[in-house]
Amino acid sequence: MMSKEALLNTALMALLLLVPLGAWFADEPFLITLTTRAVIFGIAGIGLNFALGLGGLVSLGHAAFFGLGGYVMGVLAYHAQTYTSLMTWPFELPGTTAMTIIWLVAICLSALLALGIGALSLRTSGVYFIMITLAFAQMLYYFAISWPAYGGEDGLSIYVRNRFVGLNTMDPIQFFMVCYGLLLLVLGLVWAMARSAFGLALGAARQNEERVRALGQKPQRLYLTAFVISGAITGLAGALFADLNRFVSPTMFSWQTSGEIMIFVILGGVGRVFGPVAGAALFILLEYSLGGLSDYWHVYLGAILLGVVLFARGGIYGLIAGREVAHD
Amino acid sequence: MTDPILEIRGLTKSFGALSVSQAIDLDLRPGEIHALIGPNGAGKTTLVKQIAGALQPDSGSVRLAGQDVTRLSTAARARLGMGRTFQISSLAMDYTVLQNTVLGALCHRGDVFRFFRPVMKDAALLEAARRALDEVGLGALEAQRTSELSHGQRRQLEVASALTLEPKAFLMDEPMAGLGVEGSQHMMGFLDSLRDRAPILLVEHDMDAVFSLADRISVLVLGEIIASGSVSDIRSNPLVRSAYLGEDEAA
């Protein structure tokens, strides 16, 4: 017999697959794109949730990684499509339109950025950590705005979506399947990591740093590792998001983006592996349904978020599946 | 005489004008239980913190198994073999009893940076954890969430967690507190047998426990060791009687 949580996971993943498939049969590409957004936002949220839910690191600067992933896609594709090089000295570095390479670069650079931001930010905790991560993301935001080479404030458009072996990525359903596959992969990895030795130690550090120190381990090293993994996942989501829109702009670096990623996590259920996916799906659903009613739909979103924080701390997952049971 | 496992020399610490540790000398020899007693506010916990590495002394030194650890972090001292239990239970409250103990065994083995194999299916860790739980008498509660344990059971879990480290010396801050009569008896029997594996520096309020368990007793009053010796020495020491025992009886 499946637990409530496993049932909810299955229902959620089935819904995310069946909606775009149905839309494909009904020839409603807009719905497919909408679900693809939910899937990509879900991946971004899973990234943040790894640091926030498992490690207790409240980062309000994950737009830094989301945006970096976006610009990796934008810059590499721009150079490939204009037949120019990123640099010519000391060696020539061409752009690329191969998605897999773009993802790898996005993951590696985001991990590196997270290592830098984490190493500095993790000297603080609590409110100071929130503020310093926010500050780093804002720095990148203003840098992106003021750097004219890649569009500055206007952002950077890509005419054709990047290539993935054997697929026509301009076909919405095919690009959706690519994103959905990546979501499954990321979920699997995070699921395994939450149950690994690292996950056990990280969760213990979140609950009680003193205990972990008394057992001979340094919480800071666990936090930094978690932050790097977290940034890498959100960076991958950024690259996908830019590819979905064929457009990247400084907005991806903005604090509103950081806030939205955090909303996915809180709506879904902090610390639950599938939580951010549910949160992102609900967010997109609200944006679509409420956004049709009024331009000021964020007011309603705010009210719902308040309700969740006040009355349903565990988000959707806490509400439906109850408290998390200990992993075996 | 054998070399002490834990050797504290001239440990001094003050907070402003308040002197909490005054040139404290203390050692822990193989095979013994050395009890540290003293009235409330004597500076016992401050001393334990300095020995464990949570607080830096102003001067003096702490040596563990011959190595100077005075400037080392809590984590480094734990890796060198200091097994600590806390006065106020310090555990991962959302974890099960077994998870908390596996955590100890894992940290002792040292390979926390493994990302994919499920840790709660690691046979070697489970075996070490279950052995420690059985020793303290928590074997039947391994699936219980730690936050649902009684205070006494949390103490037992602290001890089990320290056991998984296979330490060279135990540093126990009131392991008997809140245990109840039966629990206390069981824990005393257990600590009694534990001293052969590694010596115990025992901070304890329960006088019966101290007098029946300890090989040696040191008495801390206002940050100073006023007496140190065997149980009978301490019982008959007039300074101790007036400073501590008398007060205890009056209360």
Interface residues (C-beta under 8 A of the other chain):
Chain A: A192 M193 R195 S196 A197 F198 G199 L200 A201 G203 A204 Q207 N208 E210 R211 V212 R213 A214 L215 G216 Q217 K218 L222 T225 A326 H327 D328
Chain B: A52 A54 S73 T74 A75 A76 A78 R79 R84 F86 S90 L91 A92 M93 D94 Y95 T96 Q99 N100 V102 L103 G104 L106 C107 H108 G110 D111 V112 F113 R114 F115 F116 R117 P118 V119 M120 K121 D122 A143 R145 S161 L165
